[in-house]
Amino acid sequence: MSTPVLLAAGNATSEHRPLIMALFGAFVLATLVITVWAGRQTRSAADFYAGGGQFTGFQNGLAISGDYMSAASFLGISGAIALYGYDGFLYSIGFLVAWLVALLLVAEPLRNSGRFTMGDVLAYRMRQRPVRTAAGTSTIVVSIFYLLAQMAGAGVLVSLLLGITSDGGKIGIVALVGVLMIVYVTIGGMKGTTWVQMVKAVLLIAGTLLITFLILLKFDFNLSQLLGAAATNSGKGDAFLEPGLKYGISGVSKLDFISLGIALVLGTAGLPHILIRFYTVPTAKAARKSVNWAIGIIGAFYLMTIVLGFGAAALLSGDTIKASNKAGNTAAPLTALEVGGGADSTGGAILLAVISAVAFATILAVVAGLTLASSSSFAHDIYANVIKRGKATEKEEMRAARWSTVLIGIVSIALGALARDLNVAGLVALAFAVAASANLPTILYSLFWKRFTTTGALWSIYGGLISSVVLVLFSPVVSGGPASMFKGVDFHWFPLENPGLVSIPLGFLLGWLGSLLSKEEPDAGKYAELEVKSLTGVGVAAAVKH
């Protein structure tokens, strides 16, 4: 089974390319139609940033799961499991458990306390301009890190389908995704992005369910048989089903595993594109309900990624997967081709096209959500409240959001082209680490610590942000490793691939230390007001309507 699947995939896509292009075009056109329709209903800043706060708990839960089930989930995790077995499966567990932190600590208080962005919550009891500048900067950086993964996934996916092997062709695909992303956000705003997320979540669950069913069918719905075949076909034997294949080789790799686990579990509660979703519902009850729905949908999806990953290992060889993409990002589409009847069959080509089109729609939807989060934060926090000192009109603010979308899109295209050969799940884990280092400490301190000050917030955000980004830049992810972003050079001195073990505790420590050393006296009255708002939601409805 491990033989020329890759070559056959190329043949299948060339023979059925008109069909593949038609399916792809249909998916993209459908999402554009939804975006344009929703864009016509976007008349105010509240509509653009938060969809007017009109979505139900179930709708927002679907949209949140759509935001969360990104290229990293579908392509990266299945690829990591296919290549590393049990150690790849850890991504599934980490991404899912992270939702408990978001649900228990952040979802409801954040929704009750803010209006459009994280900066709203921080600015309520602190000096507005410096805090909003820091929050906006952090949001943009985290979003761009997350965007790298989606761009890389898009390049890999379309290259497989169209048989593109040149670097120039792959960069062109990344640019195409960036352009579509800019169109989605500038036209549709939060309403358009949310509807696209809902449709995409349903399609992704359906597509993943279909492949899972076909994989299990091949093994008589016997999980033990599936896992045994995966272990045998991987060439690693029982070690494939045990910890240590990737993260137990050395002491450094064990530390890397701890760092990855901390980043995955704590990162979700600090992700900007997830946080702004809590502002799209009308009540705190709806916010809780949306997270509950999201946990159920996401949990079912991650259970299926286990079957996808081990199914790929059982049906394809590691060499075949790596020949298509070194990081394993094409394992799921290649498995779809195999279970659909093989590369020579029309069924295989159709399933490959459908699954790839769904994955592409997934990427488009997620990059739109990320770009909306970062452009909203720039326009609302930095432009309207810092540069214009709160005197910007809604029209000026929305214009700034749209222009910032274009600039963020250009930056993401450039960086995504460099990251096209890295595993997308690993790239997303970096975004989680940056979010948990810069955003999470500040959010938790602001909501739950009376002594927290503006200085503490600035130290926490900038300290966590700078430390995590610097450690990534000088890690094996960027240089000095076998799968680094820059080949042939080595300027890394930080041994871990994920900075979370160092930068997350540092973010919390700096927030605490900055508050203690600050001469600023915390406003007890403002904290009391924020505490009441975060627990009860008093005043939120009026803010949303305004």
Protein Blocks (a to p, Z undefined) as FASTA:
>chain_A
ZZmmlmmmmmmmmmmmmmmmmmmmmmmmmmmmmmmmmmmmmmbfklmmnonopacfklmm
mmmmmmmmcfklmmmmmmmmmmnommmmmmmmmmmmmmmmmmmmmmmmmmmmmmmbmklm
mmmmmcfklmmmmmmmmmmmmmmmmmmmmmmmmmmmmmmmnopabfklmmmmmmmmmmmm
mmmmmmnmmmlmmmmmmmmmmmmmmmmmmmmmmmmmmnoopaklmmmmmmmmnonmmmlm
pghjlmmmbmklmmmmmmmmmmmmmmmmmgfklmmmmmmpfbfklmmmmmmmmmmmmmmm
mmmmmmmmmmmmmmpcfklmmmmomnlpmmmmmmmmmmnnpjkbmklmmmmmmmmmmmmm
mmmmmmmmmmmmmmmmmmmmmmmmmmnnopacfklmmmmmmmmmmmmmmmmmmmmmmmmm
pcfklmmmmmmmmmmmmmmmmmmmmmmmmkbcfklmmmmmmmmmmmmmmmmmmmcklgop
akbfbghiacbfbfbfblklmmmmmmmmmmmmmmmmpmbdcdfklmmmmmmmmmnopokl
mmmmZZ
